[in-house]
Amino acid sequence: MATVKGVNRTILDAKTVDHTLEAGLAEGSVKVMVDTYEASALAQASIIEMGGELPIGAKVIMVMLIHDAIGGSVTLDVGDLEDVDRYLDGVDVSGAGSTVSNLADGVEYKIDMTTAATPDNQVVLTIGGSGTATGTIKLVVYYVNE
């Protein structure tokens, strides 16, 4: 049996100028953005903008999607206009439920706004599948911005 350390634990143990954590990755103040949308026969490829724009430099820690039974052949992606499924990809919403961030690249993603035409600071839901979406959709985004 072995004892190993995560990347941030290793940096914390090093305690040198070259080994410091980015703000918010240890003892950061978590902020939250919450929004709700009531879908009514929303077609495939429709985009729902959720909440306000996240601040540049913010790191997304976790995204939680809570939903009614939205439609038998409907899926939801959660991301932004740069990457529509950055946080959640193809969530089956045929039954009521909840899903937490399922993509490693979305956890600790840093908002950078490198391309104004496709902003990464506006969280969006994209309707997928082949049906129409009807029902309540709630989104909770936890992030740090130190």
SVG drawing of the C-alpha trace seen along z (x, -y; Angstrom):
<svg xmlns="http://www.w3.org/2000/svg" viewBox="-44 -40 55 42">
<polyline fill="none" stroke="black" stroke-width="0.4" points="0.0,0.0 1.3,-3.5 0.6,-7.0 0.8,-9.5 0.0,-13.2 -2.1,-15.2 -0.6,-18.1 -1.8,-20.8 -0.8,-18.9 2.7,-18.5 2.9,-22.3 1.7,-23.1 4.4,-20.9 7.2,-22.5 6.6,-26.0 8.9,-27.9 8.3,-30.9 8.3,-28.6 5.8,-26.4 2.7,-28.4 -1.0,-27.6 -3.1,-29.9 -5.5,-32.0 -8.6,-30.1 -7.2,-26.5 -6.6,-26.4 -8.8,-28.1 -10.6,-30.1 -14.0,-31.7 -16.5,-29.8 -19.1,-31.8 -22.3,-30.5 -24.4,-31.3 -27.9,-29.8 -30.5,-30.0 -33.7,-28.3 -35.4,-27.9 -38.9,-26.6 -38.6,-24.9 -41.7,-24.6 -41.3,-22.5 -37.7,-23.8 -36.2,-22.3 -32.9,-20.5 -29.9,-22.8 -31.6,-25.5 -29.3,-27.4 -30.3,-28.7 -28.0,-31.3 -27.9,-30.7 -27.0,-33.3 -24.7,-36.3 -21.3,-36.3 -18.6,-34.8 -15.7,-37.0 -12.5,-36.7 -10.0,-34.7 -12.7,-32.8 -12.1,-29.0 -15.2,-26.8 -15.1,-24.2 -18.4,-22.3 -21.5,-22.5 -24.8,-20.9 -27.7,-20.3 -31.1,-19.6 -34.1,-18.9 -37.6,-17.5 -38.3,-14.7 -37.6,-17.0 -38.3,-14.6 -37.8,-11.0 -35.1,-11.5 -33.6,-14.8 -30.1,-15.4 -28.5,-18.5 -24.9,-19.8 -23.6,-22.4 -20.7,-24.6 -20.2,-28.0 -20.0,-29.4 -16.4,-28.3 -17.1,-24.7 -20.8,-23.8 -20.1,-20.7 -17.2,-21.9 -18.9,-20.9 -21.5,-18.3 -21.9,-16.2 -25.0,-14.5 -26.9,-14.3 -30.0,-12.0 -32.9,-14.1 -35.7,-11.6 -36.4,-11.2 -36.1,-13.8 -32.7,-13.9 -29.5,-15.7 -26.0,-15.5 -22.7,-16.9 -19.8,-18.0 -18.7,-14.9 -15.8,-16.2 -12.3,-16.5 -11.4,-19.5 -14.3,-21.5 -13.2,-21.2 -10.8,-24.1 -11.5,-25.6 -10.2,-29.2 -12.4,-31.8 -10.1,-33.6 -12.2,-35.3 -9.5,-34.6 -12.0,-34.9 -14.7,-37.5 -16.8,-35.9 -17.1,-32.7 -17.1,-33.8 -16.3,-31.3 -17.7,-33.5 -21.4,-32.9 -22.6,-29.4 -25.1,-27.9 -27.2,-24.8 -27.7,-23.2 -30.6,-21.0 -29.5,-17.7 -31.2,-14.5 -34.1,-14.3 -37.1,-15.5 -38.3,-18.7 -37.6,-19.9 -40.4,-20.7 -39.9,-21.1 -37.9,-22.9 -34.1,-23.1 -32.0,-24.4 -28.3,-25.1 -25.8,-25.7 -22.3,-26.8 -19.7,-26.9 -16.6,-29.0 -13.7,-30.8 -12.5,-34.3 -9.7,-35.5"/>
</svg>
